[in-house]
Amino acid sequence: MFAVVYRWRVIAGLEAEFEAGWRAGTERIAAEFGGWGSRLHKGDGDVYVAYAQWPDEATWRKAMETRMHHSDDAAREKYRRAIVPGSFETLFSGEVVADLLQPRPA
């Protein structure tokens, strides 16, 4: 399993738009590119962080090299409009060596 951590700053007042676009985009990434999903976290102020899982680094890299981050569909556009320009970062990527996250209760 491969994990990636991303960070964004979101324009004040556009948080709901960002979250909706992120959700739709993440669902699309899973369907089209083989991502295993993600968790989005809101920090202090305008900062959001997401933790995404992939089956392996090769699948993630292939998605990155394709249109995953260059698509102009409605979900990605909604998400992009809400981000402070230049604030998107990939903070970390690497192999998972231990996984103690528990499934969500039903």
C-alpha positions in Angstrom: 0.0 0.0 0.0 1.2 3.5 -0.9 0.1 6.7 0.9 0.3 10.4 -0.1 -0.4 13.5 2.1 -1.5 16.7 0.4 -2.1 20.2 1.8 -4.1 23.2 0.5 -5.1 26.6 1.7 -8.7 27.4 0.8 -10.1 30.9 0.1 -12.4 32.1 3.0 -16.0 31.5 2.2 -15.3 28.8 -0.4 -14.8 25.9 2.1 -18.0 24.1 1.1 -17.2 24.4 -2.6 -13.7 23.0 -2.0 -15.0 20.1 0.1 -17.7 19.2 -2.5 -15.2 19.4 -5.3 -12.6 17.4 -3.4 -15.2 14.7 -2.6 -16.4 14.4 -6.2 -12.8 14.4 -7.5 -11.7 11.8 -5.0 -14.5 9.5 -6.0 -13.6 10.0 -9.7 -9.9 9.3 -9.0 -10.9 6.0 -7.4 -13.2 5.0 -10.3 -10.8 6.1 -13.1 -7.3 5.8 -11.7 -7.4 3.1 -9.1 -7.0 5.2 -6.0 -8.2 3.6 -2.8 -9.8 6.8 -1.3 -8.8 9.6 1.0 -9.6 11.3 4.2 -9.9 15.1 4.3 -9.0 17.1 7.4 -9.6 20.8 8.2 -6.9 22.4 10.3 -6.6 25.9 11.7 -7.6 28.8 9.5 -7.7 28.0 5.9 -5.6 24.8 5.9 -6.8 21.4 4.7 -4.8 18.2 4.6 -5.8 14.9 2.9 -4.3 11.5 3.3 -4.8 9.3 0.2 -4.1 5.6 -0.2 -3.1 3.8 -3.4 -2.4 0.2 -4.1 1.2 1.0 -5.0 3.5 3.9 -6.1 3.3 2.9 -9.8 -0.5 3.4 -9.8 -0.2 6.8 -8.2 2.6 7.9 -10.6 0.6 6.8 -13.6 -2.4 8.8 -12.4 -0.2 11.8 -11.8 1.2 11.6 -15.3 -2.3 11.4 -16.8 -5.0 13.9 -16.6 -5.8 13.3 -12.9 -4.5 16.8 -12.0 -5.2 18.4 -15.4 -8.8 17.6 -15.9 -11.3 20.4 -16.5 -14.4 18.6 -15.4 -16.9 20.4 -13.1 -15.7 18.8 -9.8 -12.1 19.6 -10.4 -13.0 23.2 -11.5 -15.1 23.7 -8.4 -12.3 22.5 -6.2 -9.6 24.6 -8.0 -11.6 27.8 -7.7 -11.6 27.5 -4.0 -7.8 27.0 -3.5 -5.4 29.8 -2.7 -3.3 29.9 -5.9 0.1 28.2 -5.4 -0.9 26.7 -2.1 -1.3 23.0 -3.1 1.6 20.8 -1.9 2.4 17.1 -1.8 3.8 16.8 1.7 4.7 13.2 1.8 4.5 10.0 -0.2 5.7 6.5 0.7 5.0 2.9 1.4 2.8 2.0 4.3 4.8 -0.1 6.8 2.2 -0.5 9.5 -1.6 0.2 9.4 -3.5 0.6 12.6 -6.4 2.6 11.3 -9.7 0.9 12.2 -12.7 0.6 9.9 -15.5 3.1 10.7 -18.3 1.8 12.8 -21.4 0.9 10.9 
